[in-house]
């Protein structure tokens, strides 16, 4: 497995189709990050399962760490949690 590269998100935004307005990454964004870093990002799993449980637990920690984002219903954190149905 290749070493992780820094700056994988650089140049990845809503305008070029990498990030979704609903929160999270689009399929194009996941492909781009995977190609740059060698990671294996997958689409959200709102139906349930271990990945959903793990993501919801991690993002709950982010909500505690960043109370300003937790209060804003339009923050990327809140949008992603909605998309995952946390």
Backbone as XML, in Angstrom:
<?xml version="1.0"?>
<chain id="A" units="angstrom">
  <residue number="1" name="UNK">
    <atom name="N" x="0.848" y="-1.181" z="0.000"/>
    <atom name="CA" x="0.000" y="0.000" z="0.000"/>
    <atom name="C" x="0.892" y="1.242" z="0.000"/>
  </residue>
  <residue number="2" name="UNK">
    <atom name="N" x="0.613" y="2.212" z="-0.895"/>
    <atom name="CA" x="1.437" y="3.411" z="-0.939"/>
    <atom name="C" x="1.242" y="4.272" z="0.303"/>
  </residue>
  <residue number="3" name="UNK">
    <atom name="N" x="2.247" y="5.093" z="0.586"/>
    <atom name="CA" x="2.173" y="5.978" z="1.740"/>
    <atom name="C" x="1.087" y="7.025" z="1.527"/>
  </residue>
  <residue number="4" name="UNK">
    <atom name="N" x="0.447" y="7.433" z="2.618"/>
    <atom name="CA" x="-0.596" y="8.450" z="2.536"/>
    <atom name="C" x="0.029" y="9.782" z="2.122"/>
  </residue>
  <residue number="5" name="UNK">
    <atom name="N" x="-0.642" y="10.486" z="1.221"/>
    <atom name="CA" x="-0.150" y="11.763" z="0.746"/>
    <atom name="C" x="-0.956" y="12.882" z="1.387"/>
  </residue>
  <residue number="6" name="UNK">
    <atom name="N" x="-0.255" y="13.966" z="1.753"/>
    <atom name="CA" x="-0.941" y="15.117" z="2.335"/>
    <atom name="C" x="-1.573" y="15.941" z="1.230"/>
  </residue>
  <residue number="7" name="UNK">
    <atom name="N" x="-2.599" y="16.686" z="1.565"/>
    <atom name="CA" x="-3.236" y="17.587" z="0.621"/>
    <atom name="C" x="-4.184" y="16.909" z="-0.340"/>
  </residue>
  <residue number="8" name="UNK">
    <atom name="N" x="-4.731" y="15.777" z="0.031"/>
    <atom name="CA" x="-5.627" y="15.054" z="-0.872"/>
    <atom name="C" x="-6.918" y="15.825" z="-1.116"/>
  </residue>
  <residue number="9" name="UNK">
    <atom name="N" x="-7.341" y="16.630" z="-0.152"/>
    <atom name="CA" x="-8.582" y="17.382" z="-0.298"/>
    <atom name="C" x="-8.370" y="18.719" z="-1.003"/>
  </residue>
  <residue number="10" name="UNK">
    <atom name="N" x="-7.131" y="19.098" z="-1.262"/>
    <atom name="CA" x="-6.840" y="20.373" z="-1.905"/>
    <atom name="C" x="-7.459" y="20.404" z="-3.304"/>
  </residue>
  <residue number="11" name="UNK">
    <atom name="N" x="-8.195" y="21.448" z="-3.588"/>
    <atom name="CA" x="-8.835" y="21.579" z="-4.889"/>
    <atom name="C" x="-10.113" y="20.779" z="-5.028"/>
  </residue>
  <residue number="12" name="UNK">
    <atom name="N" x="-10.557" y="20.188" z="-3.936"/>
    <atom name="CA" x="-11.774" y="19.379" z="-3.965"/>
    <atom name="C" x="-12.882" y="20.189" z="-3.284"/>
  </residue>
  <residue number="13" name="UNK">
    <atom name="N" x="-13.848" y="20.651" z="-4.070"/>
    <atom name="CA" x="-14.906" y="21.479" z="-3.508"/>
    <atom name="C" x="-16.260" y="21.168" z="-4.115"/>
  </residue>
  <residue number="14" name="UNK">
    <atom name="N" x="-17.233" y="21.965" z="-3.735"/>
    <atom name="CA" x="-18.593" y="21.785" z="-4.233"/>
    <atom name="C" x="-18.666" y="22.146" z="-5.715"/>
  </residue>
  <residue number="15" name="UNK">
    <atom name="N" x="-17.949" y="23.212" z="-6.097"/>
    <atom name="CA" x="-18.018" y="23.700" z="-7.478"/>
    <atom name="C" x="-17.526" y="22.688" z="-8.503"/>
  </residue>
  <residue number="16" name="UNK">
    <atom name="N" x="-16.485" y="21.922" z="-8.161"/>
    <atom name="CA" x="-15.967" y="20.960" z="-9.145"/>
    <atom name="C" x="-16.574" y="19.567" z="-8.969"/>
  </residue>
  <residue number="17" name="UNK">
    <atom name="N" x="-17.550" y="19.435" z="-8.086"/>
    <atom name="CA" x="-18.293" y="18.186" z="-7.968"/>
    <atom name="C" x="-17.712" y="17.147" z="-7.037"/>
  </residue>
  <residue number="18" name="UNK">
    <atom name="N" x="-16.709" y="17.509" z="-6.240"/>
    <atom name="CA" x="-16.129" y="16.543" z="-5.311"/>
    <atom name="C" x="-16.917" y="16.449" z="-4.009"/>
  </residue>
  <residue number="19" name="UNK">
    <atom name="N" x="-17.416" y="17.592" z="-3.548"/>
    <atom name="CA" x="-18.205" y="17.615" z="-2.323"/>
    <atom name="C" x="-19.664" y="17.850" z="-2.679"/>
  </residue>
  <residue number="20" name="UNK">
    <atom name="N" x="-20.537" y="17.269" z="-1.885"/>
    <atom name="CA" x="-21.969" y="17.411" z="-2.103"/>
    <atom name="C" x="-22.507" y="18.580" z="-1.298"/>
  </residue>
  <residue number="21" name="UNK">
    <atom name="N" x="-23.510" y="19.271" z="-1.823"/>
    <atom name="CA" x="-24.170" y="20.337" z="-1.070"/>
    <atom name="C" x="-24.907" y="19.761" z="0.131"/>
  </residue>
  <residue number="22" name="UNK">
    <atom name="N" x="-25.265" y="18.489" z="0.062"/>
    <atom name="CA" x="-25.977" y="17.826" z="1.151"/>
    <atom name="C" x="-25.044" y="17.417" z="2.281"/>
  </residue>
  <residue number="23" name="UNK">
    <atom name="N" x="-23.740" y="17.489" z="2.070"/>
    <atom name="CA" x="-22.749" y="17.088" z="3.063"/>
    <atom name="C" x="-22.066" y="15.819" z="2.635"/>
  </residue>
  <residue number="24" name="UNK">
    <atom name="N" x="-20.782" y="15.723" z="2.895"/>
    <atom name="CA" x="-20.023" y="14.538" z="2.514"/>
    <atom name="C" x="-19.457" y="14.657" z="1.105"/>
  </residue>
  <residue number="25" name="UNK">
    <atom name="N" x="-18.890" y="13.574" z="0.627"/>
    <atom name="CA" x="-18.271" y="13.541" z="-0.696"/>
    <atom name="C" x="-19.203" y="12.896" z="-1.711"/>
  </residue>
  <residue number="26" name="UNK">
    <atom name="N" x="-19.028" y="13.275" z="-2.959"/>
    <atom name="CA" x="-19.747" y="12.621" z="-4.046"/>
    <atom name="C" x="-18.920" y="11.418" z="-4.488"/>
  </residue>
  <residue number="27" name="UNK">
    <atom name="N" x="-19.452" y="10.639" z="-5.402"/>
    <atom name="CA" x="-18.708" y="9.494" z="-5.932"/>
    <atom name="C" x="-17.416" y="9.976" z="-6.594"/>
  </residue>
  <residue number="28" name="UNK">
    <atom name="N" x="-17.502" y="11.094" z="-7.304"/>
    <atom name="CA" x="-16.316" y="11.667" z="-7.955"/>
    <atom name="C" x="-15.265" y="12.046" z="-6.900"/>
  </residue>
  <residue number="29" name="UNK">
    <atom name="N" x="-15.704" y="12.646" z="-5.808"/>
    <atom name="CA" x="-14.799" y="13.039" z="-4.734"/>
    <atom name="C" x="-14.126" y="11.838" z="-4.088"/>
  </residue>
  <residue number="30" name="UNK">
    <atom name="N" x="-14.898" y="10.773" z="-3.859"/>
    <atom name="CA" x="-14.319" y="9.555" z="-3.264"/>
    <atom name="C" x="-13.281" y="8.943" z="-4.196"/>
  </residue>
  <residue number="31" name="UNK">
    <atom name="N" x="-13.585" y="8.902" z="-5.490"/>
    <atom name="CA" x="-12.613" y="8.363" z="-6.463"/>
    <atom name="C" x="-11.327" y="9.179" z="-6.453"/>
  </residue>
  <residue number="32" name="UNK">
    <atom name="N" x="-11.483" y="10.492" z="-6.392"/>
    <atom name="CA" x="-10.319" y="11.383" z="-6.410"/>
    <atom name="C" x="-9.441" y="11.189" z="-5.178"/>
  </residue>
  <residue number="33" name="UNK">
    <atom name="N" x="-10.057" y="11.141" z="-4.004"/>
    <atom name="CA" x="-9.313" y="10.946" z="-2.757"/>
    <atom name="C" x="-8.639" y="9.572" z="-2.761"/>
  </residue>
  <residue number="34" name="UNK">
    <atom name="N" x="-9.371" y="8.543" z="-3.178"/>
    <atom name="CA" x="-8.809" y="7.194" z="-3.216"/>
    <atom name="C" x="-7.607" y="7.121" z="-4.147"/>
  </residue>
  <residue number="35" name="UNK">
    <atom name="N" x="-7.683" y="7.801" z="-5.287"/>
    <atom name="CA" x="-6.572" y="7.784" z="-6.244"/>
    <atom name="C" x="-5.358" y="8.506" z="-5.678"/>
  </residue>
  <residue number="36" name="UNK">
    <atom name="N" x="-5.575" y="9.619" z="-4.979"/>
    <atom name="CA" x="-4.460" y="10.397" z="-4.444"/>
    <atom name="C" x="-3.795" y="9.736" z="-3.246"/>
  </residue>
  <residue number="37" name="UNK">
    <atom name="N" x="-4.587" y="9.110" z="-2.379"/>
    <atom name="CA" x="-4.043" y="8.610" z="-1.117"/>
    <atom name="C" x="-3.908" y="7.099" z="-1.039"/>
  </residue>
  <residue number="38" name="UNK">
    <atom name="N" x="-4.549" y="6.386" z="-1.943"/>
    <atom name="CA" x="-4.515" y="4.931" z="-1.871"/>
    <atom name="C" x="-5.489" y="4.377" z="-0.844"/>
  </residue>
  <residue number="39" name="UNK">
    <atom name="N" x="-6.402" y="5.223" z="-0.359"/>
    <atom name="CA" x="-7.374" y="4.768" z="0.629"/>
    <atom name="C" x="-8.545" y="4.087" z="-0.073"/>
  </residue>
  <residue number="40" name="UNK">
    <atom name="N" x="-9.510" y="3.628" z="0.713"/>
    <atom name="CA" x="-10.665" y="2.907" z="0.158"/>
    <atom name="C" x="-11.956" y="3.482" z="0.728"/>
  </residue>
  <residue number="41" name="UNK">
    <atom name="N" x="-12.185" y="4.793" z="0.480"/>
    <atom name="CA" x="-13.411" y="5.416" z="0.966"/>
    <atom name="C" x="-14.618" y="4.800" z="0.288"/>
  </residue>
  <residue number="42" name="UNK">
    <atom name="N" x="-15.684" y="4.633" z="1.050"/>
    <atom name="CA" x="-16.919" y="4.052" z="0.525"/>
    <atom name="C" x="-18.059" y="5.047" z="0.700"/>
  </residue>
  <residue number="43" name="UNK">
    <atom name="N" x="-19.165" y="4.793" z="0.032"/>
    <atom name="CA" x="-20.347" y="5.649" z="0.135"/>
    <atom name="C" x="-20.976" y="5.493" z="1.524"/>
  </residue>
  <residue number="44" name="UNK">
    <atom name="N" x="-21.788" y="6.481" z="1.955"/>
    <atom name="CA" x="-22.465" y="6.351" z="3.245"/>
    <atom name="C" x="-23.323" y="5.092" z="3.321"/>
  </residue>
  <residue number="45" name="UNK">
    <atom name="N" x="-23.499" y="4.607" z="4.533"/>
    <atom name="CA" x="-24.265" y="3.389" z="4.764"/>
    <atom name="C" x="-25.447" y="3.732" z="5.679"/>
  </residue>
  <residue number="46" name="UNK">
    <atom name="N" x="-26.461" y="4.433" z="5.147"/>
    <atom name="CA" x="-27.562" y="4.846" z="6.016"/>
    <atom name="C" x="-28.466" y="3.706" z="6.451"/>
  </residue>
  <residue number="47" name="UNK">
    <atom name="N" x="-28.376" y="2.556" z="5.789"/>
    <atom name="CA" x="-29.255" y="1.433" z="6.114"/>
    <atom name="C" x="-28.925" y="0.740" z="7.421"/>
  </residue>
  <residue number="48" name="UNK">
    <atom name="N" x="-27.731" y="0.908" z="7.930"/>
    <atom name="CA" x="-27.333" y="0.266" z="9.175"/>
    <atom name="C" x="-26.107" y="-0.584" z="8.991"/>
  </residue>
  <residue number="49" name="UNK">
    <atom name="N" x="-25.590" y="-1.096" z="10.067"/>
    <atom name="CA" x="-24.409" y="-1.932" z="10.010"/>
    <atom name="C" x="-23.279" y="-1.350" z="10.834"/>
  </residue>
  <residue number="50" name="UNK">
    <atom name="N" x="-22.158" y="-2.033" z="10.819"/>
    <atom name="CA" x="-21.016" y="-1.657" z="11.647"/>
    <atom name="C" x="-20.409" y="-0.324" z="11.220"/>
  </residue>
  <residue number="51" name="UNK">
    <atom name="N" x="-20.335" y="-0.062" z="9.912"/>
    <atom name="CA" x="-19.756" y="1.205" z="9.439"/>
    <atom name="C" x="-20.598" y="2.394" z="9.899"/>
  </residue>
  <residue number="52" name="UNK">
    <atom name="N" x="-21.906" y="2.239" z="9.846"/>
    <atom name="CA" x="-22.784" y="3.329" z="10.274"/>
    <atom name="C" x="-22.611" y="3.590" z="11.767"/>
  </residue>
  <residue number="53" name="UNK">
    <atom name="N" x="-22.603" y="2.538" z="12.544"/>
    <atom name="CA" x="-22.463" y="2.663" z="13.992"/>
    <atom name="C" x="-21.145" y="3.353" z="14.341"/>
  </residue>
  <residue number="54" name="UNK">
    <atom name="N" x="-20.080" y="2.950" z="13.663"/>
    <atom name="CA" x="-18.769" y="3.525" z="13.900"/>
    <atom name="C" x="-18.731" y="4.992" z="13.502"/>
  </residue>
  <residue number="55" name="UNK">
    <atom name="N" x="-19.272" y="5.326" z="12.323"/>
    <atom name="CA" x="-19.275" y="6.714" z="11.866"/>
    <atom name="C" x="-20.068" y="7.599" z="12.820"/>
  </residue>
  <residue number="56" name="UNK">
    <atom name="N" x="-21.236" y="7.147" z="13.213"/>
    <atom name="CA" x="-22.079" y="7.949" z="14.096"/>
    <atom name="C" x="-21.384" y="8.206" z="15.438"/>
  </residue>
  <residue number="57" name="UNK">
    <atom name="N" x="-20.672" y="7.227" z="15.934"/>
    <atom name="CA" x="-19.939" y="7.393" z="17.197"/>
    <atom name="C" x="-18.800" y="8.403" z="17.025"/>
  </residue>
  <residue number="58" name="UNK">
    <atom name="N" x="-18.065" y="8.297" z="15.921"/>
    <atom name="CA" x="-16.957" y="9.235" z="15.665"/>
    <atom name="C" x="-17.475" y="10.656" z="15.475"/>
  </residue>
  <residue number="59" name="UNK">
    <atom name="N" x="-18.547" y="10.796" z="14.719"/>
    <atom name="CA" x="-19.056" y="12.136" z="14.443"/>
    <atom name="C" x="-19.707" y="12.753" z="15.680"/>
  </residue>
  <residue number="60" name="UNK">
    <atom name="N" x="-20.213" y="11.936" z="16.582"/>
    <atom name="CA" x="-20.743" y="12.460" z="17.847"/>
    <atom name="C" x="-19.614" y="13.107" z="18.646"/>
  </residue>
  <residue number="61" name="UNK">
    <atom name="N" x="-18.427" y="12.517" z="18.570"/>
    <atom name="CA" x="-17.255" y="13.110" z="19.215"/>
    <atom name="C" x="-16.883" y="14.441" z="18.590"/>
  </residue>
  <residue number="62" name="UNK">
    <atom name="N" x="-17.033" y="14.542" z="17.274"/>
    <atom name="CA" x="-16.759" y="15.805" z="16.585"/>
    <atom name="C" x="-17.770" y="16.877" z="17.018"/>
  </residue>
  <residue number="63" name="UNK">
    <atom name="N" x="-19.002" y="16.458" z="17.256"/>
    <atom name="CA" x="-20.033" y="17.400" z="17.709"/>
    <atom name="C" x="-19.645" y="17.989" z="19.072"/>
  </residue>
  <residue number="64" name="UNK">
    <atom name="N" x="-19.049" y="17.166" z="19.933"/>
    <atom name="CA" x="-18.615" y="17.652" z="21.240"/>
    <atom name="C" x="-17.402" y="18.569" z="21.098"/>
  </residue>
  <residue number="65" name="UNK">
    <atom name="N" x="-16.503" y="18.200" z="20.198"/>
    <atom name="CA" x="-15.263" y="18.955" z="20.034"/>
    <atom name="C" x="-15.510" y="20.316" z="19.377"/>
  </residue>
  <residue number="66" name="UNK">
    <atom name="N" x="-16.487" y="20.379" z="18.478"/>
    <atom name="CA" x="-16.775" y="21.617" z="17.756"/>
    <atom name="C" x="-18.224" y="22.053" z="18.000"/>
  </residue>
  <residue number="67" name="UNK">
    <atom name="N" x="-18.496" y="22.663" z="19.163"/>
    <atom name="CA" x="-19.875" y="23.025" z="19.499"/>
    <atom name="C" x="-20.482" y="24.046" z="18.537"/>
  </residue>
  <residue number="68" name="UNK">
    <atom name="N" x="-19.638" y="24.881" z="17.944"/>
    <atom name="CA" x="-20.149" y="25.877" z="16.991"/>
    <atom name="C" x="-20.761" y="25.178" z="15.767"/>
  </residue>
  <residue number="69" name="UNK">
    <atom name="N" x="-20.081" y="24.157" z="15.268"/>
    <atom name="CA" x="-20.591" y="23.388" z="14.132"/>
    <atom name="C" x="-21.801" y="22.553" z="14.542"/>
  </residue>
  <residue number="70" name="UNK">
    <atom name="N" x="-21.807" y="22.101" z="15.783"/>
    <atom name="CA" x="-22.914" y="21.269" z="16.264"/>
    <atom name="C" x="-24.211" y="22.066" z="16.354"/>
  </residue>
  <residue number="71" name="UNK">
    <atom name="N" x="-24.108" y="23.362" z="16.612"/>
    <atom name="CA" x="-25.298" y="24.206" z="16.740"/>
    <atom name="C" x="-25.827" y="24.675" z="15.385"/>
  </residue>
  <residue number="72" name="UNK">
    <atom name="N" x="-24.957" y="24.709" z="14.384"/>
    <atom name="CA" x="-25.337" y="25.217" z="13.065"/>
    <atom name="C" x="-25.932" y="24.082" z="12.224"/>
  </residue>
  <residue number="73" name="UNK">
    <atom name="N" x="-27.222" y="24.152" z="11.875"/>
    <atom name="CA" x="-27.839" y="23.061" z="11.104"/>
    <atom name="C" x="-27.305" y="22.933" z="9.685"/>
  </residue>
  <residue number="74" name="UNK">
    <atom name="N" x="-26.600" y="23.974" z="9.196"/>
    <atom name="CA" x="-26.056" y="23.930" z="7.844"/>
    <atom name="C" x="-24.571" y="23.601" z="7.803"/>
  </residue>
  <residue number="75" name="UNK">
    <atom name="N" x="-23.977" y="23.218" z="8.938"/>
    <atom name="CA" x="-22.558" y="22.858" z="8.937"/>
    <atom name="C" x="-22.374" y="21.514" z="8.221"/>
  </residue>
  <residue number="76" name="UNK">
    <atom name="N" x="-21.194" y="21.298" z="7.663"/>
    <atom name="CA" x="-20.923" y="20.069" z="6.925"/>
    <atom name="C" x="-21.042" y="18.857" z="7.843"/>
  </residue>
  <residue number="77" name="UNK">
    <atom name="N" x="-20.677" y="19.018" z="9.103"/>
    <atom name="CA" x="-20.788" y="17.926" z="10.072"/>
    <atom name="C" x="-22.244" y="17.509" z="10.252"/>
  </residue>
  <residue number="78" name="UNK">
    <atom name="N" x="-23.130" y="18.468" z="10.445"/>
    <atom name="CA" x="-24.547" y="18.158" z="10.641"/>
    <atom name="C" x="-25.169" y="17.583" z="9.375"/>
  </residue>
  <residue number="79" name="UNK">
    <atom name="N" x="-24.771" y="18.117" z="8.210"/>
    <atom name="CA" x="-25.298" y="17.607" z="6.946"/>
    <atom name="C" x="-24.873" y="16.162" z="6.723"/>
  </residue>
  <residue number="80" name="UNK">
    <atom name="N" x="-23.609" y="15.865" z="7.019"/>
    <atom name="CA" x="-23.121" y="14.489" z="6.834"/>
    <atom name="C" x="-23.832" y="13.533" z="7.792"/>
  </residue>
  <residue number="81" name="UNK">
    <atom name="N" x="-24.045" y="13.963" z="9.035"/>
    <atom name="CA" x="-24.760" y="13.118" z="9.997"/>
    <atom name="C" x="-26.192" y="12.855" z="9.540"/>
  </residue>
  <residue number="82" name="UNK">
    <atom name="N" x="-26.827" y="13.853" z="8.942"/>
    <atom name="CA" x="-28.169" y="13.668" z="8.388"/>
    <atom name="C" x="-28.135" y="12.664" z="7.252"/>
  </residue>
  <residue number="83" name="UNK">
    <atom name="N" x="-27.127" y="12.769" z="6.412"/>
    <atom name="CA" x="-27.021" y="11.865" z="5.259"/>
    <atom name="C" x="-26.806" y="10.417" z="5.708"/>
  </residue>
  <residue number="84" name="UNK">
    <atom name="N" x="-26.091" y="10.242" z="6.817"/>
    <atom name="CA" x="-25.858" y="8.905" z="7.368"/>
    <atom name="C" x="-27.024" y="8.457" z="8.239"/>
  </residue>
  <residue number="85" name="UNK">
    <atom name="N" x="-27.966" y="9.353" z="8.494"/>
    <atom name="CA" x="-29.130" y="9.073" z="9.357"/>
    <atom name="C" x="-28.706" y="8.718" z="10.773"/>
  </residue>
  <residue number="86" name="UNK">
    <atom name="N" x="-27.801" y="9.557" z="11.322"/>
    <atom name="CA" x="-27.339" y="9.372" z="12.710"/>
    <atom name="C" x="-28.333" y="10.016" z="13.665"/>
  </residue>
</chain>
